[in-house]
Amino acid sequence: MELTLEDGRPLETAGRMEKEIRVYDLLDLLGITYQRIDHAPVTTMEACRAMEAELKAEICKNLFLCNRQKSAYYLLMLAGEKTFRTKEISAQIESARLSFAGAEDMGNYLDIEPGAVSVLGLMNDTENRVRLLVDKQVLMREYTGCHPCVNTSSVKLRTKDVFERFLPAVHHDMTIVHVSA
């Protein structure tokens, strides 16, 4: 599949999932400009590298986590080259040891599936059950790349728009963490 950078939402929405269209609807409603590419399904950061080159923006590594008791859930955004170390993050947010949450919880809380985890999924967390953790390095970038709740498209957004416009609109805030290189 040839990767083609497009401005805004797809002109033809037939065959696309409703949750993807809801993302574009919200971004348009908020007046957030974005660029998009469609691609074959991706499930690893390595597979995202071709999308990053086309978007001219790094796609963040997004991890859906929970504490040992499964009483608290987190979405961690970190730079793609960084590695998640549970002890490092757990200490910063004063939580019991963190681990990866299951696909069922991911679907229940964010209406997304493995491989499509993204900050944009917080629009589906209307009860604010998921706490957003953001590596401070992500905030330093002009643009952020992520999936629009499906892993067959990627969008490029101004980082400032994600944190200053999108998050307030979906009634979420963030906790800044430091993930070592």
C-alpha positions as CSV (number, residue, x, y, z in Angstrom):
1,M,0.0,0.0,0.0
2,E,1.4,3.4,-1.0
3,L,1.4,5.9,1.9
4,T,-0.2,9.2,0.9
5,L,-0.4,12.1,3.3
6,E,-3.9,13.7,3.3
7,D,-5.2,16.8,5.0
8,G,-8.0,16.0,7.4
9,R,-10.6,13.3,7.4
10,P,-11.0,10.8,4.6
11,L,-13.5,11.9,1.9
12,E,-14.9,8.4,1.7
13,T,-15.9,6.7,5.0
14,A,-17.4,3.5,3.8
15,G,-15.6,0.5,5.3
16,R,-14.1,2.6,8.2
17,M,-14.9,1.8,11.8
18,E,-17.3,4.1,13.6
19,K,-14.7,4.8,16.4
20,E,-12.3,6.2,13.8
21,I,-14.9,8.5,12.3
22,R,-15.8,9.7,15.8
23,V,-12.2,10.8,16.2
24,Y,-12.3,12.9,13.0
25,D,-15.7,14.3,14.0
26,L,-14.3,15.5,17.4
27,L,-11.1,16.9,15.9
28,D,-13.1,18.8,13.3
29,L,-15.6,20.0,15.9
30,L,-12.6,21.3,18.0
31,G,-11.1,23.0,15.0
32,I,-7.9,20.9,15.3
33,T,-6.1,20.6,12.0
34,Y,-4.5,17.3,11.3
35,Q,-2.9,15.2,8.5
36,R,-3.6,11.5,8.0
37,I,-2.2,8.5,6.2
38,D,-3.9,5.2,5.7
39,H,-1.8,2.0,5.9
40,A,-1.8,-1.7,6.5
41,P,-2.5,-2.7,10.2
42,V,0.5,-2.0,12.4
43,T,1.1,-3.5,15.8
44,T,4.7,-2.6,16.7
45,M,6.8,0.6,16.9
46,E,9.1,-0.8,14.3
47,A,6.2,-1.0,11.8
48,C,5.4,2.6,12.6
49,R,8.7,3.9,11.3
50,A,7.5,4.2,7.7
51,M,4.4,6.1,8.9
52,E,6.6,8.5,10.9
53,A,8.7,9.3,7.8
54,E,5.6,10.1,5.8
55,L,3.9,12.1,8.6
56,K,7.2,13.9,9.5
57,A,6.2,13.3,13.2
58,E,7.1,10.6,15.7
59,I,4.4,8.2,16.6
60,C,4.3,8.0,20.4
61,K,4.6,4.7,22.1
62,N,1.3,4.3,24.0
63,L,0.9,1.7,26.7
64,F,-2.3,0.8,28.5
65,L,-1.3,-0.1,32.1
66,C,-2.9,-1.0,35.4
67,N,-1.8,-1.4,39.0
68,R,-1.5,-4.9,40.6
69,Q,-5.0,-4.7,42.0
70,K,-6.5,-3.6,38.7
71,S,-8.1,-0.8,40.5
72,A,-6.4,2.0,38.6
73,Y,-5.7,2.3,34.9
74,Y,-3.2,4.4,33.1
75,L,-2.3,5.4,29.5
76,L,1.4,6.1,29.2
77,M,2.7,8.2,26.3
78,L,6.4,8.0,25.7
79,A,8.9,8.6,23.0
80,G,9.1,5.6,20.7
81,E,12.8,4.9,21.4
82,K,12.3,4.7,25.2
83,T,11.6,1.6,27.2
84,F,8.9,1.3,29.9
85,R,10.3,0.4,33.3
86,T,7.5,-0.3,35.7
87,K,9.6,0.5,38.8
88,E,10.5,3.9,37.4
89,I,7.0,5.0,36.6
90,S,5.3,3.3,39.6
91,A,7.6,5.3,42.0
92,Q,6.8,8.6,40.2
93,I,3.0,8.2,40.5
94,E,3.1,6.4,43.9
95,S,1.3,3.3,42.6
96,A,1.7,-0.3,43.2
97,R,3.7,-2.1,40.5
98,L,2.3,-1.4,37.1
99,S,1.7,-4.0,34.4
100,F,0.1,-4.2,31.0
101,A,-3.7,-4.1,31.2
102,G,-5.6,-6.7,29.2
103,A,-7.3,-6.3,25.8
104,E,-10.7,-6.6,27.4
105,D,-10.1,-3.6,29.8
106,M,-8.6,-1.7,26.8
107,G,-11.9,-2.2,25.0
108,N,-14.0,-1.4,28.0
109,Y,-12.2,1.8,29.0
110,L,-11.0,3.3,25.7
111,D,-12.9,1.4,23.0
112,I,-9.7,0.4,21.3
113,E,-7.8,-2.8,20.6
114,P,-4.2,-3.8,21.0
115,G,-2.1,-2.1,18.4
116,A,-4.4,1.0,18.2
117,V,-3.7,2.5,21.7
118,S,-3.6,6.2,21.5
119,V,-4.3,9.4,23.5
120,L,-7.3,9.9,21.2
121,G,-8.9,6.9,22.9
122,L,-9.5,9.1,26.0
123,M,-12.5,10.6,24.2
124,N,-14.2,7.2,24.9
125,D,-13.4,7.4,28.6
126,T,-16.3,9.5,29.6
127,E,-16.1,8.4,33.3
128,N,-12.4,9.4,33.6
129,R,-11.3,6.0,34.8
130,V,-7.9,6.2,32.9
131,R,-5.1,8.5,34.1
132,L,-2.9,9.9,31.3
133,L,0.9,9.8,32.0
134,V,3.1,11.7,29.6
135,D,6.8,11.5,29.3
136,K,8.1,15.1,29.4
137,Q,10.1,14.5,26.2
138,V,6.8,14.1,24.3
139,L,5.7,17.6,25.3
140,M,8.9,19.1,23.7
141,R,7.9,18.0,20.2
142,E,6.0,20.3,17.8
143,Y,4.0,17.4,16.4
144,T,2.7,14.1,17.7
145,G,1.7,11.1,15.6
146,C,-0.9,8.6,16.8
147,H,-3.6,6.3,15.7
148,P,-7.2,7.5,15.5
149,C,-8.4,4.5,17.6
150,V,-7.6,2.1,14.8
151,N,-4.3,0.8,13.6
152,T,-4.9,1.2,9.9
153,S,-4.5,5.0,10.0
154,S,-2.2,7.5,11.6
155,V,-2.6,11.2,12.3
156,K,-0.2,14.0,12.8
157,L,-1.4,16.6,15.3
158,R,0.3,19.7,16.8
159,T,1.4,18.5,20.3
160,K,0.0,21.8,21.7
161,D,-3.4,21.0,20.3
162,V,-3.4,17.5,21.9
163,F,-2.7,18.8,25.4
164,E,-4.3,22.3,25.3
165,R,-7.4,21.6,23.2
166,F,-8.2,17.9,22.9
167,L,-7.6,16.9,26.6
168,P,-9.7,19.7,28.1
169,A,-12.5,18.9,25.6
170,V,-12.6,15.2,26.7
171,H,-12.2,16.2,30.4
172,H,-8.8,14.7,31.0
173,D,-5.6,16.1,32.4
174,M,-2.2,14.6,32.4
175,T,0.6,13.7,34.8
176,I,4.1,14.5,33.5
177,V,6.6,11.7,34.2
178,H,10.2,11.2,33.3
179,V,11.1,8.1,31.4
180,S,14.9,7.6,31.2
181,A,16.5,6.9,27.9
